[in-house]
Amino acid sequence: MRALGPGSVSSFLKIILDVVFAALWIALGAMALALLAALLFSFNPDLFPDVLTSNAALVATRGPLYAGMLLVFALSIGGVLVIVHSLRQIFTTLTAGDPFHPRNVNRLRLIGLMLAALELGRYAVWGMSPFLPWVKRVEPNLNLTAWFSVLVVFVLAEVFREGARLRREAELTI
């Protein structure tokens, strides 16, 4: 089985990325609706009189905190969405048989930046966890695999940059 071109492994992976991309958009929309509901309920609990219980006052006071937590989840989904979108674009060029497309360099760099941002976001959530009483205390850990992945993606971006440069030079050769 071929790695590049139509009917190849790359075209199959592109289809999988398309499905994941759609699922991430649905998840992001659901997260936005949940965020809106949390904010509405926290600022005006009378909007939902049928669901008021003895814990309604507690939920209403913690609504902004829940909204903040949902916002963090939505931002992480957004980061993964950017990564999957860039991968879809890369795999589109692979399916077309053009792996060293010049734009793939910037796409890989964006993926590396988003991976780093997601890891830094994880550290920020860990740093905020002592101030959130309902969050289970988690011991900090440095995820070397994540940082190694970031470095690998940046190295691959440079490899693709060199490949694009060599392709341009070959096109100019008679």
C-alpha positions in Angstrom: 0.0 0.0 0.0 1.3 3.5 -0.9 2.0 6.2 1.6 1.2 9.2 -0.7 -1.4 10.0 -3.3 -5.1 9.1 -3.8 -6.1 5.8 -2.3 -3.1 5.7 0.0 -2.6 5.5 3.7 -2.5 9.3 3.9 -5.9 9.6 2.3 -7.3 7.1 4.8 -5.8 9.1 7.7 -7.2 12.3 6.2 -10.7 10.8 6.4 -10.2 9.9 10.0 -9.0 13.4 10.7 -12.1 14.8 9.0 -14.3 12.8 11.3 -12.3 13.8 14.4 -12.5 17.5 13.2 -16.3 17.3 13.0 -16.5 15.7 16.4 -14.3 18.4 17.9 -16.6 21.1 16.5 -19.6 19.4 18.0 -17.8 19.1 21.4 -16.8 22.8 21.2 -20.4 23.7 20.5 -21.7 21.6 23.4 -19.1 23.2 25.6 -20.2 26.7 24.6 -23.8 25.8 25.3 -22.8 24.4 28.7 -20.8 27.6 29.4 -23.8 29.8 28.5 -26.1 27.7 30.7 -23.7 27.9 33.7 -23.4 31.7 33.3 -27.2 32.1 33.0 -27.9 29.9 36.0 -25.3 31.6 38.1 -26.5 35.2 37.4 -30.2 34.4 37.4 -31.2 31.1 39.1 -34.9 31.9 38.6 -34.5 31.1 34.9 -34.6 27.4 35.8 -37.3 27.2 38.6 -38.0 23.5 37.9 -34.5 22.4 38.7 -34.0 24.4 41.9 -33.2 22.2 44.9 -31.6 22.8 48.2 -28.3 22.9 46.5 -29.4 25.6 44.1 -27.8 28.4 46.1 -24.5 26.6 46.3 -24.5 25.9 42.5 -25.5 29.5 41.8 -22.6 30.8 43.9 -20.2 28.5 42.2 -21.6 29.1 38.7 -18.8 31.5 37.6 -16.2 28.9 38.8 -17.9 26.2 36.8 -18.0 28.6 33.8 -14.3 29.2 34.2 -13.7 25.4 34.3 -15.8 25.0 31.2 -13.9 27.8 29.5 -10.6 26.0 30.2 -12.0 22.8 28.7 -13.3 24.7 25.7 -9.8 26.3 25.2 -8.2 22.9 25.3 -10.7 21.6 22.8 -10.0 24.6 20.6 -6.2 23.9 20.8 -6.8 20.3 19.7 -9.1 21.6 17.0 -6.2 23.8 15.6 -3.9 20.8 15.7 -6.3 18.6 13.9 -7.1 21.3 11.3 -3.4 21.7 10.5 -3.0 18.0 10.3 -5.9 17.8 7.8 -4.2 20.4 5.7 -0.9 18.5 5.8 -2.6 15.3 4.9 -4.4 17.0 2.0 -1.0 17.8 0.5 0.2 14.3 1.2 -2.9 12.9 -0.6 -2.1 15.2 -3.5 1.4 13.7 -3.6 3.1 17.0 -2.6 4.6 16.3 0.9 7.1 19.2 0.8 4.5 21.9 0.1 5.9 25.2 1.5 2.9 25.8 3.8 3.5 22.5 5.6 6.4 24.1 7.4 4.2 26.7 9.0 1.5 24.1 9.7 4.0 22.0 11.6 5.3 24.9 13.5 1.7 25.8 14.5 1.2 22.2 15.7 4.3 22.5 17.8 3.2 25.8 19.3 -0.2 24.4 20.1 1.2 21.3 21.7 3.4 23.5 23.9 0.5 25.8 24.7 -1.7 22.8 25.8 1.1 21.5 28.0 1.6 25.0 29.6 -2.1 25.2 30.0 -2.0 21.9 31.9 0.6 23.4 34.2 -1.6 26.5 34.7 -4.6 24.3 35.7 -2.4 22.4 38.1 -1.2 25.7 39.6 -4.8 26.8 40.1 -6.0 23.5 41.6 -5.2 24.4 45.3 -7.6 27.3 45.0 -10.4 25.1 43.7 -11.8 23.1 46.6 -13.6 20.5 44.6 -10.6 19.6 42.4 -8.7 16.6 43.5 -5.2 17.6 44.5 -2.8 16.4 41.8 1.0 16.2 42.3 2.9 18.1 39.6 4.7 16.1 37.0 6.9 17.2 34.1 5.6 15.3 31.1 8.8 14.6 29.1 6.9 12.8 26.4 4.9 15.9 25.6 8.0 18.2 25.5 9.8 15.6 23.4 6.8 15.6 21.0 7.0 19.4 20.7 10.7 19.2 19.8 10.1 16.4 17.3 7.4 18.5 15.5 9.7 21.5 15.3 12.6 19.3 13.9 10.1 17.9 11.4 9.1 21.4 10.4 12.8 22.2 9.6 13.1 18.9 7.7 10.0 19.9 5.6 11.5 23.4 5.2 14.7 21.9 3.8 12.7 19.6 1.5 10.7 22.5 0.2 13.9 24.4 -0.5 15.4 21.4 -2.3 12.3 21.0 -4.4 12.4 24.7 -5.4 16.0 24.4 -6.4 15.2 21.2 -8.5 12.3 23.1 -10.2 14.7 25.8 -11.3 17.2 23.3 -12.7 16.9 22.7 -16.4 
